[in-house]
Amino acid sequence: MSEFPEDQWQFGEFRLDARRKILRHGEATVYMPLKEIEVLCMLVRNRGELVTKGELLEGVWEDSFVGDSNLSRHIYLLRNTLKTFGADDGLIENVPRRGYRFTGDVRAVEPDEIFVEKRTQTRTRIELPDENRRVRVSRRRVGAYVALALIFASATGFFGYNIFGPKNRRR
C-alpha cells in the first residue's frame, strides 16, 4: 500500500484532485461542470477497467433518475474539454452498449502541500429607513397632486353634466 491516499492522480499534463473535484492542466485550473469531474474521477479510479453505464449513473447521479443520453452528453463534453487542452482523443474508450474505460497512463501522486485557489467575496449592504423618520415630500409635488386632482374632478363634473345633465334627461 502507498504512503498517501489515492485521491490525486496525474495523467499526461493533467492532475486530478478527486477529493476537491479539481482538474489542473499544468498550473492552470480546468473549469468544467461538477458532474463531468465526477465522471472523470470514477473513470480514473478504475483506470484500465470497464466502468459500466449503470455504475457511472449510480455513482454520479445517485439521488436522481437520468438516462444514458445524459451520461453520453457528459462523456462527450469531458472528451472535448480534455481535447481542448491537447489530450489524446482515446483517453476515454467507449465499450459499445456496456460502458467506458479510461486508457490513459495514470499514476497516483502525493497530495499538494500548498493549494492556491482564486476566490472572491462580495458583500451586500441593505439599509432600511428608520421607522420614526418622516418621509419628506416636496411642496411642488404636493401642489402637482392637488392640481391633478382638481383637473380630474372638474373634467368629471363637466362631462358628467353634459352627459347626464337636465338637457339630456328623458321626459
C-alpha positions as CSV (number, residue, x, y, z in Angstrom):
1,M,0.0,0.0,0.0
2,S,1.3,3.5,-0.8
3,E,2.2,6.1,1.8
4,F,-0.6,8.5,0.7
5,P,-4.2,8.1,-0.1
6,E,-5.2,7.8,-3.8
7,D,-7.2,10.9,-4.2
8,Q,-4.8,12.7,-6.6
9,W,-3.7,11.3,-10.0
10,Q,-1.6,12.5,-12.8
11,F,-2.1,11.6,-16.5
12,G,-0.2,13.4,-19.1
13,E,0.0,17.1,-18.1
14,F,-3.3,16.8,-16.1
15,R,-3.5,16.5,-12.4
16,L,-6.9,15.4,-10.9
17,D,-7.7,16.0,-7.3
18,A,-10.7,13.8,-6.6
19,R,-11.3,15.0,-3.1
20,R,-11.6,18.6,-4.1
21,K,-13.0,17.8,-7.5
22,I,-10.4,19.9,-9.3
23,L,-8.6,19.2,-12.6
24,R,-5.5,21.1,-13.5
25,H,-3.5,21.2,-16.7
26,G,0.0,22.3,-15.8
27,E,-0.6,25.3,-13.4
28,A,-4.0,26.2,-14.9
29,T,-7.2,25.0,-13.4
30,V,-9.6,23.4,-16.0
31,Y,-13.1,24.7,-15.3
32,M,-15.8,22.2,-16.0
33,P,-19.2,21.2,-14.6
34,L,-19.1,19.1,-11.4
35,K,-20.8,16.0,-12.9
36,E,-18.1,15.8,-15.6
37,I,-15.4,15.9,-13.0
38,E,-17.2,13.2,-11.0
39,V,-17.4,11.0,-14.1
40,L,-13.7,11.6,-14.8
41,C,-12.9,10.7,-11.1
42,M,-14.8,7.4,-11.4
43,L,-13.1,6.5,-14.7
44,V,-9.6,7.4,-13.4
45,R,-10.1,5.5,-10.1
46,N,-10.9,2.4,-12.2
47,R,-8.3,3.1,-14.9
48,G,-7.9,0.3,-17.4
49,E,-11.1,-1.4,-16.3
50,L,-14.5,-1.2,-17.7
51,V,-16.9,1.1,-15.8
52,T,-20.4,0.2,-16.8
53,K,-23.0,2.8,-17.6
54,G,-25.0,1.6,-14.6
55,E,-22.1,2.1,-12.3
56,L,-21.5,5.6,-13.6
57,L,-25.1,6.6,-13.4
58,E,-25.4,5.2,-9.8
59,G,-22.1,6.7,-8.7
60,V,-22.5,10.2,-10.1
61,W,-26.3,10.6,-10.1
62,E,-27.1,8.5,-7.1
63,D,-30.1,10.5,-5.9
64,S,-31.8,11.3,-9.3
65,F,-33.0,9.4,-12.3
66,V,-31.2,10.2,-15.5
67,G,-30.8,8.2,-18.7
68,D,-28.0,7.0,-20.9
69,S,-28.2,10.1,-23.1
70,N,-27.3,12.4,-20.1
71,L,-24.2,10.3,-19.4
72,S,-23.3,10.3,-23.1
73,R,-23.6,14.0,-23.2
74,H,-21.3,14.5,-20.2
75,I,-18.7,12.0,-21.7
76,Y,-18.8,14.0,-24.9
77,L,-18.2,17.3,-23.1
78,L,-15.5,15.7,-21.0
79,R,-13.7,14.4,-24.1
80,N,-14.0,17.9,-25.7
81,T,-12.6,19.6,-22.7
82,L,-9.6,17.2,-22.5
83,K,-9.0,17.5,-26.2
84,T,-9.0,21.4,-25.9
85,F,-6.0,21.1,-23.6
86,G,-4.2,18.8,-26.0
87,A,-5.1,15.4,-24.5
88,D,-5.2,12.3,-26.7
89,D,-8.6,11.5,-28.2
90,G,-8.5,7.9,-27.0
91,L,-8.2,8.6,-23.2
92,I,-11.8,7.6,-22.7
93,E,-12.7,4.5,-24.6
94,N,-16.3,3.6,-25.4
95,V,-17.2,0.0,-24.9
96,P,-20.4,-0.3,-27.0
97,R,-23.6,-1.0,-25.1
98,R,-21.6,-1.6,-21.9
99,G,-19.7,1.5,-20.6
100,Y,-16.4,3.3,-20.7
101,R,-12.8,2.7,-19.9
102,F,-10.0,5.2,-19.1
103,T,-7.0,4.2,-21.1
104,G,-4.5,6.9,-20.2
105,D,-1.3,6.2,-18.2
106,V,-2.3,7.2,-14.7
107,R,-0.2,7.4,-11.6
108,A,-1.1,8.3,-8.1
109,V,0.7,11.4,-6.8
110,E,1.4,12.9,-3.4
111,P,-1.1,15.5,-2.3
112,D,-0.1,19.1,-2.8
113,E,1.4,20.8,0.2
114,I,0.1,24.2,-0.9
115,F,-3.0,24.6,-3.0
116,V,-3.9,28.0,-4.3
117,E,-7.4,28.9,-5.3
118,K,-8.8,32.2,-6.5
119,R,-11.8,33.1,-4.6
120,T,-13.9,36.3,-4.5
121,Q,-16.1,37.6,-1.8
122,T,-18.9,40.1,-2.1
123,R,-20.8,42.0,0.5
124,T,-24.2,43.4,0.1
125,R,-25.4,46.1,2.4
126,I,-29.1,46.8,2.7
127,E,-30.2,49.9,4.6
128,L,-33.8,50.2,5.7
129,P,-35.3,53.6,6.6
130,D,-35.8,54.3,10.2
131,E,-39.5,53.9,11.1
132,N,-39.5,57.0,13.1
133,R,-38.2,59.1,10.3
134,R,-40.7,61.2,8.4
135,V,-40.8,60.9,4.6
136,R,-40.3,64.3,3.1
137,V,-42.4,65.3,0.1
138,S,-41.6,68.5,-1.7
139,R,-44.2,71.2,-1.8
140,R,-44.1,71.2,-5.6
141,R,-45.0,67.6,-5.7
142,V,-47.9,68.1,-3.3
143,G,-49.1,71.1,-5.4
144,A,-48.9,69.0,-8.6
145,Y,-51.0,66.2,-7.0
146,V,-53.6,68.7,-5.8
147,A,-53.8,70.4,-9.2
148,L,-54.2,67.0,-10.9
149,A,-57.0,66.0,-8.5
150,L,-58.8,69.4,-9.2
151,I,-58.4,68.9,-13.0
152,F,-59.8,65.4,-12.8
153,A,-62.7,66.5,-10.6
154,S,-63.5,69.3,-13.0
155,A,-63.3,67.1,-16.1
156,T,-65.5,64.5,-14.4
157,G,-68.1,67.2,-13.4
158,F,-68.1,68.8,-16.9
159,F,-68.5,65.6,-18.8
160,G,-70.9,64.2,-16.3
161,Y,-73.1,67.3,-16.5
162,N,-73.1,67.2,-20.3
163,I,-73.9,63.5,-20.5
164,F,-76.4,63.2,-17.6
165,G,-77.5,66.9,-17.2
166,P,-81.0,68.2,-17.4
167,K,-80.9,68.7,-21.2
168,N,-80.3,65.0,-21.8
169,R,-82.9,63.6,-19.4
170,R,-85.9,61.9,-21.0
171,R,-89.2,63.2,-20.2
